[in-house]
Structures are given as structure tokens and as C-alpha cells.
Amino acid sequence: YWDKIPVTLVDGQPHDVFFVDAERLRQALTS
């Protein structure tokens, strides 16, 4: 993922790149 830094991973899968949507991340972490 060096070309997409910063990247957020959820369960080892890319979730967001460059910007983190707080609500979307919250949903991914609670599902």
C-alpha cells in the first residue's frame, strides 16, 4: 500500500485511503 499512504485497514483489508470517514469506519468496526 506504499502508493496509498495513509491507508486505513479493517480486518486486513483496505478501508479508506487519504481520508477517513468516521461514520463509515465506526460501522466497519462494529459489524
mmCIF file as Biopython writes it, N, C-alpha, C and O atoms, coordinates in Angstrom:
data_model
#
loop_
_atom_site.group_PDB
_atom_site.id
_atom_site.type_symbol
_atom_site.label_atom_id
_atom_site.label_alt_id
_atom_site.label_comp_id
_atom_site.label_asym_id
_atom_site.label_entity_id
_atom_site.label_seq_id
_atom_site.pdbx_PDB_ins_code
_atom_site.Cartn_x
_atom_site.Cartn_y
_atom_site.Cartn_z
_atom_site.occupancy
_atom_site.B_iso_or_equiv
_atom_site.auth_seq_id
_atom_site.auth_asym_id
_atom_site.pdbx_PDB_model_num
ATOM 1   N N  . TYR A ? 1  ? 0.809   -1.202 0.000  1.0 0.0 1  A 1 
ATOM 2   C CA . TYR A ? 1  ? 0.000   0.000  0.000  1.0 0.0 1  A 1 
ATOM 3   C C  . TYR A ? 1  ? 0.852   1.266  0.000  1.0 0.0 1  A 1 
ATOM 4   O O  . TYR A ? 1  ? 0.346   2.341  0.321  1.0 0.0 1  A 1 
ATOM 5   N N  . TRP A ? 2  ? 2.106   1.163  -0.346 1.0 0.0 2  A 1 
ATOM 6   C CA . TRP A ? 2  ? 3.002   2.321  -0.287 1.0 0.0 2  A 1 
ATOM 7   C C  . TRP A ? 2  ? 2.525   3.473  -1.150 1.0 0.0 2  A 1 
ATOM 8   O O  . TRP A ? 2  ? 2.821   4.630  -0.850 1.0 0.0 2  A 1 
ATOM 9   N N  . ASP A ? 3  ? 1.788   3.180  -2.221 1.0 0.0 3  A 1 
ATOM 10  C CA . ASP A ? 3  ? 1.306   4.251  -3.101 1.0 0.0 3  A 1 
ATOM 11  C C  . ASP A ? 3  ? 0.010   4.881  -2.600 1.0 0.0 3  A 1 
ATOM 12  O O  . ASP A ? 3  ? -0.475  5.850  -3.185 1.0 0.0 3  A 1 
ATOM 13  N N  . LYS A ? 4  ? -0.551  4.338  -1.522 1.0 0.0 4  A 1 
ATOM 14  C CA . LYS A ? 4  ? -1.825  4.840  -0.998 1.0 0.0 4  A 1 
ATOM 15  C C  . LYS A ? 4  ? -1.707  5.254  0.467  1.0 0.0 4  A 1 
ATOM 16  O O  . LYS A ? 4  ? -2.684  5.195  1.212  1.0 0.0 4  A 1 
ATOM 17  N N  . ILE A ? 5  ? -0.527  5.666  0.871  1.0 0.0 5  A 1 
ATOM 18  C CA . ILE A ? 5  ? -0.320  6.054  2.267  1.0 0.0 5  A 1 
ATOM 19  C C  . ILE A ? 5  ? -0.917  7.434  2.489  1.0 0.0 5  A 1 
ATOM 20  O O  . ILE A ? 5  ? -0.679  8.306  1.654  1.0 0.0 5  A 1 
ATOM 21  N N  . PRO A ? 6  ? -1.663  7.697  3.534  1.0 0.0 6  A 1 
ATOM 22  C CA . PRO A ? 6  ? -2.047  6.755  4.572  1.0 0.0 6  A 1 
ATOM 23  C C  . PRO A ? 6  ? -3.272  5.938  4.158  1.0 0.0 6  A 1 
ATOM 24  O O  . PRO A ? 6  ? -4.189  6.445  3.512  1.0 0.0 6  A 1 
ATOM 25  N N  . VAL A ? 7  ? -3.265  4.682  4.540  1.0 0.0 7  A 1 
ATOM 26  C CA . VAL A ? 7  ? -4.395  3.791  4.279  1.0 0.0 7  A 1 
ATOM 27  C C  . VAL A ? 7  ? -4.865  3.228  5.611  1.0 0.0 7  A 1 
ATOM 28  O O  . VAL A ? 7  ? -4.053  2.914  6.482  1.0 0.0 7  A 1 
ATOM 29  N N  . THR A ? 8  ? -6.183  3.101  5.768  1.0 0.0 8  A 1 
ATOM 30  C CA . THR A ? 8  ? -6.763  2.502  6.961  1.0 0.0 8  A 1 
ATOM 31  C C  . THR A ? 8  ? -7.176  1.083  6.608  1.0 0.0 8  A 1 
ATOM 32  O O  . THR A ? 8  ? -7.894  0.867  5.633  1.0 0.0 8  A 1 
ATOM 33  N N  . LEU A ? 9  ? -6.723  0.114  7.400  1.0 0.0 9  A 1 
ATOM 34  C CA . LEU A ? 9  ? -7.072  -1.281 7.177  1.0 0.0 9  A 1 
ATOM 35  C C  . LEU A ? 9  ? -8.068  -1.731 8.240  1.0 0.0 9  A 1 
ATOM 36  O O  . LEU A ? 9  ? -7.923  -1.405 9.418  1.0 0.0 9  A 1 
ATOM 37  N N  . VAL A ? 10 ? -9.082  -2.484 7.812  1.0 0.0 10 A 1 
ATOM 38  C CA . VAL A ? 10 ? -10.036 -3.102 8.727  1.0 0.0 10 A 1 
ATOM 39  C C  . VAL A ? 10 ? -10.037 -4.582 8.404  1.0 0.0 10 A 1 
ATOM 40  O O  . VAL A ? 10 ? -10.360 -4.976 7.284  1.0 0.0 10 A 1 
ATOM 41  N N  . ASP A ? 11 ? -9.678  -5.402 9.376  1.0 0.0 11 A 1 
ATOM 42  C CA . ASP A ? 11 ? -9.559  -6.850 9.188  1.0 0.0 11 A 1 
ATOM 43  C C  . ASP A ? 11 ? -8.606  -7.186 8.049  1.0 0.0 11 A 1 
ATOM 44  O O  . ASP A ? 11 ? -8.832  -8.141 7.307  1.0 0.0 11 A 1 
ATOM 45  N N  . GLY A ? 12 ? -7.547  -6.408 7.912  1.0 0.0 12 A 1 
ATOM 46  C CA . GLY A ? 12 ? -6.527  -6.667 6.907  1.0 0.0 12 A 1 
ATOM 47  C C  . GLY A ? 12 ? -6.883  -6.215 5.503  1.0 0.0 12 A 1 
ATOM 48  O O  . GLY A ? 12 ? -6.111  -6.437 4.570  1.0 0.0 12 A 1 
ATOM 49  N N  . GLN A ? 13 ? -8.029  -5.588 5.335  1.0 0.0 13 A 1 
ATOM 50  C CA . GLN A ? 13 ? -8.472  -5.119 4.023  1.0 0.0 13 A 1 
ATOM 51  C C  . GLN A ? 13 ? -8.454  -3.592 3.989  1.0 0.0 13 A 1 
ATOM 52  O O  . GLN A ? 13 ? -8.782  -2.955 4.989  1.0 0.0 13 A 1 
ATOM 53  N N  . PRO A ? 14 ? -8.078  -2.995 2.858  1.0 0.0 14 A 1 
ATOM 54  C CA . PRO A ? 14 ? -8.103  -1.532 2.753  1.0 0.0 14 A 1 
ATOM 55  C C  . PRO A ? 14 ? -9.522  -1.000 2.967  1.0 0.0 14 A 1 
ATOM 56  O O  . PRO A ? 14 ? -10.483 -1.523 2.403  1.0 0.0 14 A 1 
ATOM 57  N N  . HIS A ? 15 ? -9.636  0.018  3.766  1.0 0.0 15 A 1 
ATOM 58  C CA . HIS A ? 15 ? -10.952 0.591  4.050  1.0 0.0 15 A 1 
ATOM 59  C C  . HIS A ? 15 ? -11.065 2.008  3.510  1.0 0.0 15 A 1 
ATOM 60  O O  . HIS A ? 15 ? -12.005 2.316  2.777  1.0 0.0 15 A 1 
ATOM 61  N N  . ASP A ? 16 ? -10.133 2.863  3.856  1.0 0.0 16 A 1 
ATOM 62  C CA . ASP A ? 16 ? -10.111 4.238  3.365  1.0 0.0 16 A 1 
ATOM 63  C C  . ASP A ? 16 ? -8.684  4.630  3.034  1.0 0.0 16 A 1 
ATOM 64  O O  . ASP A ? 16 ? -7.740  4.163  3.671  1.0 0.0 16 A 1 
ATOM 65  N N  . VAL A ? 17 ? -8.529  5.484  2.041  1.0 0.0 17 A 1 
ATOM 66  C CA . VAL A ? 17 ? -7.215  5.969  1.629  1.0 0.0 17 A 1 
ATOM 67  C C  . VAL A ? 17 ? -7.236  7.492  1.699  1.0 0.0 17 A 1 
ATOM 68  O O  . VAL A ? 17 ? -8.147  8.132  1.175  1.0 0.0 17 A 1 
ATOM 69  N N  . PHE A ? 18 ? -6.241  8.058  2.341  1.0 0.0 18 A 1 
ATOM 70  C CA . PHE A ? 18 ? -6.047  9.504  2.492  1.0 0.0 18 A 1 
ATOM 71  C C  . PHE A ? 18 ? -7.031  10.158 3.456  1.0 0.0 18 A 1 
ATOM 72  O O  . PHE A ? 18 ? -6.604  10.933 4.312  1.0 0.0 18 A 1 
ATOM 73  N N  . PHE A ? 19 ? -8.309  9.885  3.355  1.0 0.0 19 A 1 
ATOM 74  C CA . PHE A ? 19 ? -9.306  10.488 4.233  1.0 0.0 19 A 1 
ATOM 75  C C  . PHE A ? 19 ? -10.085 9.388  4.930  1.0 0.0 19 A 1 
ATOM 76  O O  . PHE A ? 19 ? -10.410 8.368  4.323  1.0 0.0 19 A 1 
ATOM 77  N N  . VAL A ? 20 ? -10.381 9.595  6.200  1.0 0.0 20 A 1 
ATOM 78  C CA . VAL A ? 20 ? -11.145 8.614  6.966  1.0 0.0 20 A 1 
ATOM 79  C C  . VAL A ? 20 ? -12.525 9.188  7.242  1.0 0.0 20 A 1 
ATOM 80  O O  . VAL A ? 20 ? -12.660 10.258 7.835  1.0 0.0 20 A 1 
ATOM 81  N N  . ASP A ? 21 ? -13.542 8.465  6.805  1.0 0.0 21 A 1 
ATOM 82  C CA . ASP A ? 21 ? -14.924 8.822  7.109  1.0 0.0 21 A 1 
ATOM 83  C C  . ASP A ? 21 ? -15.251 8.171  8.453  1.0 0.0 21 A 1 
ATOM 84  O O  . ASP A ? 21 ? -15.355 6.947  8.538  1.0 0.0 21 A 1 
ATOM 85  N N  . ALA A ? 22 ? -15.411 8.972  9.492  1.0 0.0 22 A 1 
ATOM 86  C CA . ALA A ? 22 ? -15.583 8.454  10.851 1.0 0.0 22 A 1 
ATOM 87  C C  . ALA A ? 22 ? -16.789 7.529  10.967 1.0 0.0 22 A 1 
ATOM 88  O O  . ALA A ? 22 ? -16.696 6.474  11.594 1.0 0.0 22 A 1 
ATOM 89  N N  . GLU A ? 23 ? -17.905 7.902  10.381 1.0 0.0 23 A 1 
ATOM 90  C CA . GLU A ? 23 ? -19.112 7.074  10.483 1.0 0.0 23 A 1 
ATOM 91  C C  . GLU A ? 23 ? -18.928 5.746  9.755  1.0 0.0 23 A 1 
ATOM 92  O O  . GLU A ? 23 ? -19.323 4.698  10.268 1.0 0.0 23 A 1 
ATOM 93  N N  . ARG A ? 24 ? -18.342 5.781  8.589  1.0 0.0 24 A 1 
ATOM 94  C CA . ARG A ? 24 ? -18.103 4.552  7.825  1.0 0.0 24 A 1 
ATOM 95  C C  . ARG A ? 24 ? -17.131 3.628  8.562  1.0 0.0 24 A 1 
ATOM 96  O O  . ARG A ? 24 ? -17.323 2.412  8.579  1.0 0.0 24 A 1 
ATOM 97  N N  . LEU A ? 25 ? -16.093 4.200  9.168  1.0 0.0 25 A 1 
ATOM 98  C CA . LEU A ? 25 ? -15.136 3.413  9.940  1.0 0.0 25 A 1 
ATOM 99  C C  . LEU A ? 25 ? -15.815 2.813  11.165 1.0 0.0 25 A 1 
ATOM 100 O O  . LEU A ? 25 ? -15.590 1.647  11.488 1.0 0.0 25 A 1 
ATOM 101 N N  . ARG A ? 26 ? -16.634 3.589  11.841 1.0 0.0 26 A 1 
ATOM 102 C CA . ARG A ? 26 ? -17.363 3.097  13.012 1.0 0.0 26 A 1 
ATOM 103 C C  . ARG A ? 26 ? -18.244 1.913  12.632 1.0 0.0 26 A 1 
ATOM 104 O O  . ARG A ? 26 ? -18.287 0.921  13.358 1.0 0.0 26 A 1 
ATOM 105 N N  . GLN A ? 27 ? -18.940 2.002  11.517 1.0 0.0 27 A 1 
ATOM 106 C CA . GLN A ? 27 ? -19.803 0.911  11.065 1.0 0.0 27 A 1 
ATOM 107 C C  . GLN A ? 27 ? -18.987 -0.334 10.739 1.0 0.0 27 A 1 
ATOM 108 O O  . GLN A ? 27 ? -19.399 -1.447 11.069 1.0 0.0 27 A 1 
ATOM 109 N N  . ALA A ? 28 ? -17.849 -0.162 10.102 1.0 0.0 28 A 1 
ATOM 110 C CA . ALA A ? 28 ? -17.000 -1.298 9.746  1.0 0.0 28 A 1 
ATOM 111 C C  . ALA A ? 28 ? -16.454 -1.988 10.988 1.0 0.0 28 A 1 
ATOM 112 O O  . ALA A ? 28 ? -16.320 -3.212 11.016 1.0 0.0 28 A 1 
ATOM 113 N N  . LEU A ? 29 ? -16.141 -1.208 12.010 1.0 0.0 29 A 1 
ATOM 114 C CA . LEU A ? 29 ? -15.573 -1.787 13.228 1.0 0.0 29 A 1 
ATOM 115 C C  . LEU A ? 29 ? -16.616 -2.465 14.105 1.0 0.0 29 A 1 
ATOM 116 O O  . LEU A ? 29 ? -16.273 -3.341 14.899 1.0 0.0 29 A 1 
ATOM 117 N N  . THR A ? 30 ? -17.872 -2.080 13.979 1.0 0.0 30 A 1 
ATOM 118 C CA . THR A ? 30 ? -18.918 -2.669 14.817 1.0 0.0 30 A 1 
ATOM 119 C C  . THR A ? 30 ? -19.706 -3.757 14.108 1.0 0.0 30 A 1 
ATOM 120 O O  . THR A ? 30 ? -20.571 -4.383 14.720 1.0 0.0 30 A 1 
ATOM 121 N N  . SER A ? 31 ? -19.430 -3.993 12.844 1.0 0.0 31 A 1 
ATOM 122 C CA . SER A ? 31 ? -20.181 -5.037 12.124 1.0 0.0 31 A 1 
ATOM 123 C C  . SER A ? 31 ? -19.449 -6.353 12.142 1.0 0.0 31 A 1 
ATOM 124 O O  . SER A ? 31 ? -19.935 -7.338 11.586 1.0 0.0 31 A 1 
#
